[in-house]
Amino acid sequence: MGYILGSEPTLLDYLSALKKLGLIDRRQSNRIRATFIFRNSISHYNQGFTAVSDIESMLHGVENIFTTLYLPSQEWKEAHPNEQLSEPDRHDK
């Protein structure tokens, strides 16, 4: 995904690439976006305190990303050691 992500990818770059590769749909994109928002809120905006439920929500989101995107990508990589996903057309939305 290096070509479609560029040198300093943002959340929107990642979501766009995952959509173009057909790996996520709108609902999954919203879930990932919510996880990033929780993470940023916890990390940057709450000086000295955070609700346990906020941390649990963020961790559930990370777990979801890990189990639905990362683990399957590793399984695919192991099953296809000499293959690579083709780059999607950069002009497709």
C-alpha positions as CSV (number, residue, x, y, z in Angstrom):
1,M,0.0,0.0,0.0
2,G,3.0,2.3,-0.1
3,Y,2.1,3.9,-3.4
4,I,-1.5,4.8,-2.5
5,L,-0.6,5.9,1.0
6,G,2.2,8.2,0.3
7,S,5.0,9.1,2.7
8,E,3.0,10.4,5.7
9,P,-0.4,8.7,5.6
10,T,-3.3,10.0,7.7
11,L,-6.4,8.2,8.9
12,L,-8.3,9.3,5.8
13,D,-5.5,7.9,3.6
14,Y,-5.7,4.5,5.3
15,L,-9.5,4.4,5.1
16,S,-9.4,5.4,1.4
17,A,-6.8,2.7,0.6
18,L,-8.7,0.0,2.5
19,K,-11.9,0.9,0.6
20,K,-10.2,1.0,-2.8
21,L,-8.8,-2.5,-2.1
22,G,-12.3,-3.7,-1.2
23,L,-11.2,-4.6,2.3
24,I,-13.7,-2.5,4.2
25,D,-17.2,-1.0,3.6
26,R,-18.7,2.2,4.9
27,R,-19.7,0.7,8.3
28,Q,-16.3,-0.7,8.9
29,S,-14.8,2.7,7.9
30,N,-17.0,4.4,10.5
31,R,-15.9,1.9,13.2
32,I,-12.2,2.5,12.5
33,R,-12.8,6.3,12.4
34,A,-14.6,6.1,15.8
35,T,-11.6,4.1,17.3
36,F,-9.2,6.8,16.1
37,I,-11.4,9.5,17.6
38,F,-11.5,7.7,20.9
39,R,-7.7,7.2,20.8
40,N,-7.1,10.9,20.0
41,S,-9.5,12.0,22.7
42,I,-7.9,9.8,25.3
43,S,-4.4,10.7,24.3
44,H,-4.6,14.4,23.6
45,Y,-7.6,16.0,25.3
46,N,-8.1,14.4,28.7
47,Q,-5.4,15.8,31.0
48,G,-5.0,13.4,33.9
49,F,-8.2,11.4,33.8
50,T,-10.1,9.1,31.5
51,A,-13.2,7.0,32.0
52,V,-12.5,3.2,32.1
53,S,-15.4,2.8,29.6
54,D,-13.6,5.0,27.1
55,I,-10.5,2.9,27.3
56,E,-12.5,-0.3,27.0
57,S,-14.3,1.1,23.9
58,M,-11.0,2.0,22.3
59,L,-9.5,-1.4,23.0
60,H,-12.5,-3.1,21.6
61,G,-12.0,-1.1,18.4
62,V,-8.4,-2.0,18.2
63,E,-9.3,-5.6,18.8
64,N,-11.8,-5.4,15.9
65,I,-9.2,-3.9,13.5
66,F,-6.7,-6.6,14.6
67,T,-9.0,-9.5,14.1
68,T,-10.9,-8.4,11.0
69,L,-8.0,-6.8,9.0
70,Y,-4.6,-7.6,10.3
71,L,-4.9,-11.3,11.1
72,P,-6.5,-12.1,7.8
73,S,-3.8,-10.1,5.9
74,Q,-1.2,-12.2,7.6
75,E,-3.0,-15.5,6.8
76,W,-3.2,-14.3,3.1
77,K,0.5,-13.4,3.1
78,E,1.5,-16.8,4.4
79,A,-0.7,-18.6,1.9
80,H,0.6,-16.4,-1.0
81,P,4.3,-15.8,-0.2
82,N,5.3,-14.5,-3.6
83,E,2.2,-12.5,-4.3
84,Q,1.2,-8.9,-3.6
85,L,-2.2,-7.2,-3.8
86,S,-2.4,-5.1,-6.9
87,E,-2.6,-1.4,-6.6
88,P,-6.2,-0.1,-7.1
89,D,-6.8,2.6,-9.7
90,R,-6.0,5.9,-7.8
91,H,-9.0,7.6,-9.5
92,D,-11.6,5.2,-8.2
93,K,-13.7,6.3,-5.3
